[in-house]
Amino acid sequence: MGLSRRQAVFCTPLKHFYLFILLTFCLVAKAQEWQPAGGRSQGMGNASATFSDVWATMNNQAGLAFLEKVQVGVYSESAFGLKDLSRGTIAFAAPGKAGCFGLGISYFGGPAFSRQLVGLAFAKKFAKDFSGGIRLNYLNTNMGEYGSKGNIMMEAGIMYMPSKNFRIGFHAFNPNRVYFSNKLDQRLPGIVKLGLAWQVSDKVNWCFEAANEIGKKPQFRTGIEYKLDEKLAFRIGFSSQPILSSFGCTYRYRNMTIDVAASYHFVLGFTPRLGIGFDINNRVRKRKSEETK
């Protein structure tokens, strides 16, 4: 039984609308897989190239060189509330005399398709205001009944502080675009990003970043962080390709930091995020000081 002329006229734009939502979902879902880790960057529009914290293990390894304490972090997100687009990450950073070592483990996806990434990082200062870092990754892609595939990739970054209030970061993830499958001529994405951070005042920090997946249009990310006091901070951010607005906050209690963030897509909705970090050295120093009293 065919459609009437009126039904056909109605269904055509409706079909286009559904197609638009489907294509948007596929593009955004694919982008979620390779986003930075950590609640702070997620609350600031995904800008991450200039941050120096435990999540530099995943985002820009050069930032590890400026750490002074052993840190560990756990991060989780659920893109648009969908289990199959969830991501979990564990990061560890240990500074020493030779430099800072980092370990990062992440999981993305669900039963039908998932990716597990394990990476070992190292960062070192080459001057008081300049550092470099590198990470070696093993990526395992599980395609359910179609089997799995393993790949080895590299990433590296540099960080420079021309003054006390400015920081510049550059990072390249899989710059040579390792082949995922030689037979199908499929490559894993190569992503480069260049970021700038400006400490406007003791309470306000602004960052801007340009990220580009090789062969595609660049993505622009920006965010503002406002520190209410030493324990509480608020953030807002924006990113393009796809267009996402984000917000978040941090609460710090002793050696523990809790980061809560979320991003919003005007078609697909919210993506909640949660990160928890610990400064291990704080606890050790506190015990030693109590023993000497």
C-alpha positions in Angstrom: 0.0 0.0 0.0 1.6 3.3 -1.2 1.8 6.6 0.6 -0.5 9.4 -0.3 1.0 12.6 -1.6 0.4 14.4 1.7 2.1 11.6 3.6 5.0 11.6 1.2 5.5 15.4 1.7 5.4 14.9 5.4 7.7 11.9 5.6 10.5 13.5 3.4 11.5 16.2 5.9 10.9 13.8 8.8 13.3 11.3 7.2 15.9 14.0 6.7 15.5 15.0 10.3 16.1 11.4 11.5 19.1 11.1 9.1 20.5 14.3 10.6 20.2 12.9 14.1 21.8 9.6 13.1 24.7 11.2 11.4 25.2 13.6 14.2 25.2 10.8 16.7 27.8 8.8 14.7 30.1 11.7 14.4 29.9 12.8 18.1 30.1 9.2 19.3 33.3 8.6 17.3 34.8 11.8 18.7 34.0 10.8 22.3 36.4 7.8 21.9 39.6 10.0 21.6 38.7 12.9 23.9 41.0 14.0 26.8 40.6 12.4 30.2 40.0 14.1 33.5 37.2 16.2 34.9 39.2 19.4 34.8 39.7 19.4 31.0 36.2 18.2 30.4 34.8 21.1 32.3 36.8 23.5 30.2 35.7 22.5 26.7 38.2 19.5 26.5 41.2 21.8 26.5 44.1 19.8 28.0 47.4 20.5 26.3 48.6 22.9 29.0 47.6 21.1 32.2 50.1 19.7 34.6 48.4 17.0 36.7 48.1 13.2 36.8 45.9 13.4 33.7 48.8 14.7 31.7 49.7 11.0 31.5 46.8 10.7 29.0 46.6 14.2 27.6 50.0 15.8 27.2 52.9 13.8 28.8 55.1 16.9 29.0 53.0 18.2 31.8 54.1 15.4 34.1 57.6 16.9 34.3 56.2 19.8 36.5 54.7 17.5 39.1 56.2 17.4 42.6 54.0 14.7 44.2 53.0 11.1 43.4 49.4 11.2 42.1 46.8 8.7 41.1 43.4 9.4 39.4 40.3 7.5 38.4 37.9 8.9 35.7 34.6 7.8 34.3 32.1 9.1 31.7 29.0 7.9 30.0 28.4 9.6 26.7 24.7 10.7 26.5 23.9 8.2 29.2 24.7 5.2 26.9 26.5 2.2 28.3 28.1 1.3 24.9 29.7 4.8 24.8 31.1 4.7 28.3 34.8 5.3 29.1 36.8 4.6 32.2 40.5 5.6 32.9 43.1 5.1 35.6 46.2 7.2 35.7 49.3 7.1 37.9 52.3 9.6 38.0 55.5 9.3 40.0 58.0 12.1 39.8 61.7 11.4 40.6 65.2 12.7 40.0 65.5 11.3 36.5 62.0 12.6 35.5 58.4 11.6 35.9 57.0 8.2 35.0 53.3 7.7 34.2 51.0 4.8 33.6 47.6 5.1 32.0 44.9 2.5 31.4 41.6 3.3 29.6 38.5 1.4 28.4 36.0 2.5 25.9 32.8 0.9 24.5 30.6 -2.1 25.3 30.2 -5.8 24.6 29.8 -5.4 20.8 32.7 -3.0 20.3 35.4 -1.9 22.8 38.9 -0.6 23.0 41.4 -1.0 25.8 44.5 1.2 25.9 47.6 0.8 28.1 50.4 3.3 28.0 53.7 3.9 29.7 54.9 7.6 29.8 58.0 9.5 30.7 58.6 13.2 31.0 61.6 15.4 31.8 62.5 19.0 32.2 65.1 20.3 29.8 65.1 23.7 31.4 63.3 25.4 34.3 60.5 26.4 32.0 60.6 23.8 29.2 59.7 20.1 29.2 59.1 17.2 26.9 57.2 13.9 27.3 56.5 10.7 25.4 54.2 7.7 25.8 54.2 4.2 24.3 50.7 2.7 23.9 49.3 -0.7 23.3 45.7 -0.5 21.9 43.5 -3.6 21.8 40.3 -3.4 19.7 37.6 -6.0 20.5 34.9 -6.4 17.8 32.9 -9.1 19.5 32.3 -12.1 17.2 34.6 -10.6 14.6 37.7 -11.0 16.8 40.2 -8.5 18.2 43.2 -6.5 16.9 46.2 -5.1 18.7 48.2 -2.0 17.7 51.3 -0.2 19.1 51.2 3.6 18.9 53.3 6.5 20.2 52.4 10.0 21.3 54.6 12.9 22.5 54.3 16.5 23.7 56.2 19.6 24.8 55.4 22.4 27.2 56.9 25.8 27.6 56.3 28.6 30.1 57.5 31.9 28.7 56.4 33.6 32.0 54.8 32.8 35.3 51.3 33.4 34.0 51.6 31.9 30.5 51.9 28.3 29.4 52.1 26.8 25.9 51.6 23.1 25.2 51.8 21.0 22.1 50.8 17.3 21.8 50.8 14.7 19.0 48.8 11.5 19.3 49.7 8.8 16.8 51.2 11.3 14.4 52.2 8.6 11.8 48.6 7.2 11.8 49.4 3.5 12.4 47.4 1.1 10.3 44.5 -0.6 12.0 44.1 -2.9 9.1 46.5 -3.1 6.1 44.0 -5.2 4.1 41.2 -2.6 4.4 43.6 0.3 4.3 42.2 1.7 7.6 44.4 3.9 9.9 43.9 4.8 13.5 43.4 8.6 13.9 46.3 10.9 14.3 45.5 14.0 16.5 47.6 17.1 17.1 46.8 20.0 19.5 48.3 23.3 20.4 47.1 25.1 23.6 47.7 28.3 25.4 46.9 29.0 29.1 46.8 32.4 30.8 46.6 32.8 34.5 44.6 36.1 34.5 44.7 36.4 38.3 45.1 34.3 41.4 41.4 33.2 40.9 40.9 33.1 37.1 42.6 30.9 34.5 41.7 30.9 30.8 42.8 28.4 28.2 42.4 28.0 24.5 43.3 25.1 22.3 43.2 24.1 18.6 43.0 20.4 18.0 43.1 18.6 14.6 42.5 15.1 13.6 44.8 14.7 10.6 42.8 15.1 7.4 39.8 16.7 9.0 38.6 20.2 10.1 40.2 21.6 13.2 38.4 21.7 16.5 38.6 24.7 18.8 38.3 24.4 22.6 38.2 27.1 25.2 37.4 27.3 28.9 37.5 29.5 32.0 38.3 28.3 35.5 37.4 30.4 38.6 38.8 29.4 42.0 36.5 30.4 44.8 39.1 29.4 47.4 41.7 26.7 47.9 39.1 23.9 48.0 36.5 24.9 45.5 36.7 25.9 41.8 34.1 26.3 39.0 34.6 25.9 35.2 32.8 26.5 31.9 33.8 25.7 28.4 33.0 25.4 24.7 34.2 23.3 21.8 33.5 23.0 18.1 33.3 20.1 15.7 30.9 19.0 17.2 29.5 22.0 19.1 29.5 21.2 22.8 29.1 23.4 25.9 30.5 22.2 29.2 30.7 23.0 32.8 32.1 21.5 36.0 33.5 22.0 39.5 36.2 20.7 41.7 36.2 20.1 45.5 39.5 19.4 47.3 39.6 17.8 50.7 43.1 17.2 52.1 44.9 14.9 49.6 41.7 14.1 47.6 40.3 16.0 44.6 36.8 15.4 43.2 36.1 16.7 39.7 32.5 16.7 38.5 31.8 17.8 34.9 29.2 17.5 32.1 28.9 18.5 28.5 25.8 19.2 26.5 25.0 18.6 22.8 21.9 20.3 21.5 20.6 17.1 19.8 22.0 14.2 21.9 21.9 15.7 25.3 24.2 15.5 28.4 27.3 13.5 29.0 28.1 13.2 32.8 31.7 12.9 34.0 33.4 12.2 37.3 37.1 12.2 38.3 38.8 11.5 41.6 42.4 12.1 42.3 44.8 11.6 45.2 48.1 13.2 46.2 49.9 10.2 47.8 52.8 12.2 49.1 50.6 14.4 51.3 49.5 11.4 53.3 53.0 10.2 53.8 54.4 13.6 54.9 51.5 14.0 57.3 52.3 10.7 59.0 55.9 11.6 59.3 55.2 15.0 60.8 52.8 13.4 63.4 55.5 10.8 64.3 58.1 13.5 65.0 55.8 15.5 67.3 
